[in-house]
């Protein structure tokens, strides 16, 4: 596995969108991304309605990847995923589920709905950096292609 983001995505900045309502999780994600020292920009939305509005208003200039929490107010992450994958303008957006849950049935359902990867939120900061980095490498290498199911879950 290469240790860099594809050169096509390096030319400017790897645009990341995080959909998560937990302030601490957002702060840890931002800190982990900064420590990775990747050419990346981060936008954060705190609920499903705000997420879908952000994507609709930026459909011409979508982020390279969406890290999506499942348990958000106003509209759940799984609902947002379904809407994204059914929307012609948004369906190619790579979605990485970023959740505290590790329920295999939920993961199976999300894979079937079109999520690219699944990350169980690690409690350890170094593991968080590791899974974010791995996810960005996978997305950079595979663009819009969903991996085989055995590569769906990203572990530290």
Secondary structure, DSSP 8 states (H G I E B T S, - for coil): --SS--HHHHSS-EEEEEE---HHHHHHHHHHHHHHT-SEEEEEE-SHHHHHHHHHHTTTS--SEEEE-S--SSS-HHHHHHHHHHSTTTTTSEEEEEES---HHHHHHHHHTT-SEEEE--SSHHHHHHHHHHHHHHHHHHTT----GGGSB---
